[in-house]
Structure formats: C-alpha cells, structure tokens
C-alpha cells in the first residue's frame, strides 16, 4: 500500500474530485447520500471544521482520489467528540485504506486531546445494513452506542390542524435578528438529551448561509410572555431530491423548551412543519429520531403517521488520553 499517499484538503480545487468520489461510492452503496460541489462547500465551511487539519484525501499512484476523511470536532469543556465521516472508492476497499483513514482520525483527535487537555471519543455512523463498514469499525475498536430511525410520512394524506395551547402563537425565525434567542431556545431544549452539544451563534450564522435555507420553514412557538417555547426547523434540498428521484422535505429539528413540555407544543409544531413542507411543494416528510429518546418523540411521530424506513447505528471508540 506504499502507492497510496495522504494529503490535506487544498480548497475549492478539490471539491469536484471529492464530489465525484462520493457519488461514485453512492452508485454502489445506494445510501441516498450523494452530494454536489455546492453542498460540499457549505458543509466544509462549518465553523467546527479546521480545513487544514480535519479534511484529508488519499490518492493512488496515478494521483486519483480513492479515499476521503473528515472530522467534525465539537467545542466542549468536558469530553471531546470527534465525528468521523469517510468514503473509500469501491475498487480500493479490498486493502486497508479504510483502516488508514480511521487511524488518521484517531491520531488527529489525540492531538486535539493534548491541545485541550480533555478526554476524547471518536464517533462514526453507519446504516444498519452496511455490514462491511460496521465490521471494519468494530475491528478497529468501535462499540455500538445508539440506534436511530429514519421515518417518512406522505404529505398527500390529510394533515391534522395544529392546535397550540391557549395564548401561544406561531411565528417564524427572523434569522440574524433573533439568532441569540434561537440559540438559547435550542440549548434549553436539548441540554437534557443524549449526546447534547451546545449550539453556538457562530454555527447558526453558518446555517443561515445554506443556499436552501428558507425562513418560512423555520417555525417558532411563542409563549404569552414572548418566550420562544418550541421550534420546528425544516429543509427542502432540491439537489438531493433530483439525485434520489424523490419529492421530500426534512423535519430537521423539532423540540420544546424545558418548562413548556407536556402541553401539546411538540405535536402542534410537528403538524405545522408538515403543513409548511406540503406548501413548499414536496410530497413526503422525513425525519430522524433516537430510538431511545426519552421524550416520547417516537410515539409522537408514529401517532401522526410516520413509519420507519431505515435504521442507523452510532458507534464510538474512547481514545486513551495523551500526556
């Protein structure tokens, strides 16, 4: 394997090759995880990514791209979580390239551990039917940590009318104008959820630059005193729909702030989000849910007609602290 070389991401000149690699993998893997240069550029501009150290490419003897790895390292003052994503060209999977990418990720995260003086985990996901990928991860020391379901629901079927509690009103995020209030709402909503990581103003400002962001798909429920009490953030990605031959919109984030739960806000916001997606012209809504979510999210989704279509697994490896 000496003919394989590793190098850091060089910027926009690499985007076409990375997109081509991912889409070549997609033709074989059929994961509905293809991409475009536009989507990659938005993803790589995430403030949690150090482009010089968190994005690496692997090339063969002919300088053809055959592997790609990226790390998304969340700022924290407790345990560092580094989320690894990687792709290897179908013709290069018989060797140890996938293990090489995992080793690179572990080395990078140990470096971060030393810099910040904190313990570190490397996390990686897989669809449950990607048995070869799961086998490699487990052979490298990863353990299955959590299961997640992708669920869908036809929007061509009747959608019940949302009913907010008395005194609550439905509105939209104002983007940059209310970004701090939105961030506070998110953090107060998810602080008691599994694997919670604090949302930052910087990251929301990055999300607002998404070319497919639409304010009318970012719904808020306001309490009588003006407090942001619940939210439902939806997305429609026309490039993704065209690639997959679908007409789908995603309920990307749904939550109710602590202190406002058990009043029906979650259900009302979910239905309102479904209505907005239908108004945006898509035929199906999809979402992801933690199989062990303690808030009753799975029951809520099933109660309005969502059903599970895929299962994903989150795997984790605890790395030994450096120093």
N, C-alpha and C positions, 0 to 999 in steps of 0.2 A: 504493500500500500504506500510505498515511498513516492509513487507518482501523483499522489493526492497532495495538494497544497491548500493551506488555510490563509485567508487574509481578511482584514476588516472591510466593512462597507465603505464604499468610496463616494457615496452620494447618489444624486439623481441618475448618473450614468449607469448605475447597476439596476435600476428599477425594472427595466424591460426584461433583463435576464432572470431576475427573481420572480417576476410575474409569470414568465414562461415556464420556469421550473415548477412553480406551484400548480399551474394549470395543467402541465404535463402529468404531474402526480395525480391530479384530480381525474384525468381521463381513465386512470387505472383504479384509483381508490373509491371514486364515486361517493365522496363525502359531502358534496354540495358546499365545498369550502374553497372554491376558485377565487380569483382576485383580479384586479386591474391595477395599472400604474397609479391611477387616481386614488384608489382605496389604499394601496400600499403607502403612498406618500403621506396621506392623512394619518395612517397608523404609526409610521416611523417618526412623525413629528410629535408624538406623545411626549409630554414633559417628563414622564417617568423613564424614558429611554435615553441612555447615553449612546449616541450613534457610533461613536468611535470604539466603544468597548462592549456594547450589548448586541451588536449586529455583526455576524461573521458569515463568510462564504467559503465553500470548499470547491476546488476546481480539479479536474483531471489533467492528465499530461498534455491534452490538447487545449487547455485553458477553458474548457466547457464547464459551466456551473452544474454541479451534481449534488450539492448539499447547501442548506441554509439553516442557520440557527438564530433565534432572537430571544433575548431575555427582557422581561418587564419586571423591574425591581421596585417594589412599593416602599416609599419613605415610611419609616417607623422608628419608635424609640424602644421597641420590645424585641420581637423576633422578626428577622428579615425574611420575607417571602419573595423568592425569585421564580417567576412563571416562565417556563421554557416552552417555546414553540419551535418545531423543526420539521424540515422536509428533506427527503433524500430521493433522488431520481430513481424510478423503478429499476433501471438497469444497474444501479450501484448498490442495491440493497443486499446482495449476497455476501459482501465483505463486512468490515467492522466500522463503516462510516457513521452509522447511527450511534454506535458506542463512542466514537470520537467526538461527536457533537455533544453528547451528554457529558463527557469528560471535560470538554471546554467550558460548558455551563457551570460545572461544579468548581472548576478552577477559578472562574470569574467570580462566583459567589463567595468562595473562600477569601478572595481578595477583598470583596466588599465587607465581609465579616471582620477582617482585620482592620480595615479603614474605620469602621463604625464601632468596633468593639462589641458586637452583638452576635448572638447565635443566628444560624441561617437554615432555612429549608429551601430545597428546590422542588418545585411543583410542576407537574405536566399532566395534560389531559389526553384522553383517548375516547373514541366512540367504543362502546362495549363490544362491537363486532370486529374491531381491529385487533384480532388475537395476536398477530405477529408483533405489532407495536407494543402491546401490553407485555408480551413475553420478554421482549428486549428490556423494557423498563424494569420489570421485576428482576430480571437477571442482573441489572445494574444496581439493585438495592432499593428500588421504589416499592412502597406499600400502597395498597388500595385504601383510599381515605374517605371518599364520599361519592355518592351516586346522584346524578342529575337527569331529569327527564326533559326532552323537548316535546312540547304539546302543541296541537293545532286545533283550530275550530273554524268551520265555514262561516263566513260573514253573510252568505246568501240566505242562511236561516234567520228567522226573526231574532232580534236582539232586545231583551227586556229594557225598559226605560230605567235609566239610573235614578235612584232616589237618595238624595243627600239628607243627612239629619237636619232638623229644623234649625234655621239660622245660618247654615253653611252655604257657601256659594262656589260655583265652578268658574275657574278662570284659566288663564294661560301664563306660562313663564314669560317674563319681559326680557329674557336674555341677559345682556350685560347689566341692565338696570337693577335686577334683583338677584344677581349671582350670589352674593353673600348670604341672603336669606334662603336661597335654594340649597346652598351647600350645608347650611345649618340644618335644614329640614332633612336632607339626605342622611347626615351623620346622626341626628337624633332618632331617625327611623331605623337605621341598620346597626347601631352600636352594639345591640344585644344579639346580633345574628352570627352564625358560624363564619369564621374566617373574615370578619369585618376588617376593612382597611379604610382609614379616614379619607374622605373626598376633600380635595383642595380647590380653591378658587382657580388656581392656575390650570388645573385639569378640566374644569368646566369651561373655561375660556377656550381651551383647545377643542372641546366637543362642539362648541358653537361655530367653529370653523369648518365643521364637516359639511361638504357641499350638499348633502342631502338632509341637513337639519331643517325642520320646519316648526316654527313657533306654535302653530295650531295643533301640533302633535305632542306638545309638552304641557300637559294638563295639571292644574293645581286645584286643591280644595282649600278654601279659606274659612277659618272659624269665624264666629260672630265678632270677635275682637281683632280680626285681621291676621291672626297667626296662620302661617302655612301649616296645614294639618295633614295633608296627604297629597300624593302625586302619582301620575302615570305618564311615563315618557315613552313615546312610540317612534318607530322609524320605518321608512319605506326606502329600500335601496333598489332603484330601477336596474342598475347594472347586474346585481345579484339575481333579480327576477328574470332578466333576459338570459343570463347564463343557465339558470336552472329550469327555464320554461315554466315558471310559476307566476302567480299573482298574489304575493304575500306581503304582509306588513308585520313588524315585530313589536310586541309589547316588551320593551327592553328593560324597563324598571317600573315596579309598582310597589308602593309602600305607604304605611300610615305611621305618623309620628307617635312616639310613646306618649301616653296620656290621652290619646284620641282614639284608641283602638276599641273594638267591640261595639261600635256604633253603626256598622254597615258602610263605613267610608271606603274600605278596600273593594268591596263589591261594586259600589257606585262608580268608583274611579275606573275599575276594570271595564265595566259596561260602557262608560263614557269614552274610554280609549278605543274600544271596539267600534263604537259608532264613528269616531273620527277616522279610523283606518278605512272603514267602509266608505265614508265620504271622500277619502283620498283615492278611491277607485280600485282598491285591492279586494280580492275575493276570499282570502284566508288570513286569519291572525295566527301567529305563532309566538311562543314564549318558552323560557327555560325555568325550571323550578328545582330546588334542592329536594331530593326525595325524603329527607328527614327534617324539612322545615317545620319548626315548632309553632309557627303562627297559624297553621291551618291553610296555607296557600294552596296546597294540592287539592284539598277538599273544595276550596272556593272555585278553582279553575274547572274541576270536574262538574261542579254544580251548574255552571253556565255553558257546558257543552264541550269543553276541551278534552281531548284524549291524547294519550302518549303515543308518539310515533318513533322515538329513538331514545336510547339510554347512553349517557356519557359517564365516564369514570374519571375522578380526580385522584391522581397518585402523588405521593410525597416521599421525599427522602431527606432525613435530617442529617446535615453535614456536621462533622466534628469542628468545633470552634478552633480558630487559628490563634496562635500566640500563647 
